[in-house]
Amino acid sequence: MKCYILIKDDVPDEFAPVIAAHASLAMYLKWQDHEDVRKWVDGPFSKVVCRVGEGEWNKVKDESGCITLTESALDQREVALVFRPREEWPKPFRFLRKWKPQA
């Protein structure tokens, strides 16, 4: 079980930790009674944070179990997608880049 958090690649690096924290909490609060979330919380509690471009964003944003997050400090711009944990992920998720600060 793992939870994916996708952060847009044009979000400044200094916002990423807070956005990821908000995403994880938003997902939990929305689906805390869902069987997969309870299983995830009891298990290894894995999260994958990825940096995505607009094309990657558009490929997965309509996937079930997704929340879109905005950032008030960035004029309420959409900055992240968080997905309810699951065992199996659709193919596009296998090719996403893990988040790391831009050089």
For each residue, the residues with C-beta under 8 A, 3 or more apart:
1: 36 39 40 43 44 46 85 86 87
2: 40 46 47 48 85 86 89
3: 24 27 40 46 47 48 82 83 84 85
4: 47 48 50 81 82 83 89 93 96
5: 19 20 23 24 47 48 49 50 80 81 82 83
6: 49 50 51 52 56 57 60 80 81 82 83 96
7: 11 16 19 20 49 50 51 52 79 80 99
8: 11 51 52 53 54 57 78 79 80
9: 51 52 53
10:
11: 7 8 15 16 19 71 74 79 80
12: 15
13: 16 101 102
14: 17
15: 11 12 18 19 71 73 74 79
16: 7 11 13 19 20 49 99 101
17: 14 20 21
18: 15 21 22
19: 5 7 11 15 16 22 23 69 71 79 80
20: 5 7 16 17 23 24 47 49 80 99
21: 17 18 24 25
22: 18 19 25 26 69 80
23: 5 19 20 26 27 67 69 80 81 82
24: 3 5 20 21 27 28 47 82
25: 21 22 28 29
26: 22 23 29 30 67 69 82
27: 3 23 24 30 31 37 67 82 83 84 85
28: 24 25 31 32 37 41
29: 25 26 32
30: 26 27 67 84
31: 27 28 34 36 37 65 84
32: 28 29 37 38
33: 37 38
34: 31 37 38 84
35: 38 39
36: 1 31 39 40 84 85 86 87
37: 27 28 31 32 33 34 40 41 84 85
38: 32 33 34 35 41 42
39: 1 35 36 42 43 85
40: 1 2 3 36 37 43 45 46 85
41: 28 37 38 45
42: 38 39
43: 1 39 40 46
44: 1
45: 40 41
46: 1 2 3 40 43 85
47: 2 3 4 5 20 24
48: 2 3 4 5 96 98
49: 5 6 7 16 20 98 99
50: 4 5 6 7 96 97 98 99
51: 6 7 8 9 97 98 99 100
52: 6 7 8 9 56 57 96 97
53: 8 9 56 57
54: 8 57 58
55: 58 59
56: 6 52 53 59 60 92 96
57: 6 8 52 53 54 60 61 81
58: 54 55 61
59: 55 56 92
60: 6 56 57 63 66 81 83 90 92 93
61: 57 58 66 68 81
62: 66
63: 60 66 83 90
64:
65: 31 83 84 86
66: 60 61 62 63 81 82 83 84
67: 23 26 27 30 81 82
68: 61 78 80 81
69: 19 22 23 26 78 79 80 81 82
70: 74 76 77 78 79
71: 11 15 19 74 76 77 79
72: 76
73: 15
74: 11 15 70 71 77 79
75:
76: 70 71 72
77: 70 71 74
78: 8 68 69 70
79: 7 8 11 15 19 69 70 71 74
80: 5 6 7 8 11 19 20 22 23 68 69
81: 4 5 6 23 57 60 61 66 67 68 69
82: 3 4 5 6 23 24 26 27 66 67 69
83: 3 4 5 6 27 60 63 65 66 86
84: 3 27 30 31 34 36 37 65 66
85: 1 2 3 27 36 37 39 40 46
86: 1 2 36 65 83 89
87: 1 36
88:
89: 2 4 86 93 94
90: 60 63 93
91: 94 95
92: 56 59 60 95 96
93: 4 60 89 90 96
94: 89 91
95: 91 92
96: 4 6 48 50 52 56 92 93
97: 50 51 52
98: 48 49 50 51
99: 7 16 20 49 50 51
100: 51
101: 13 16
102: 13
103:
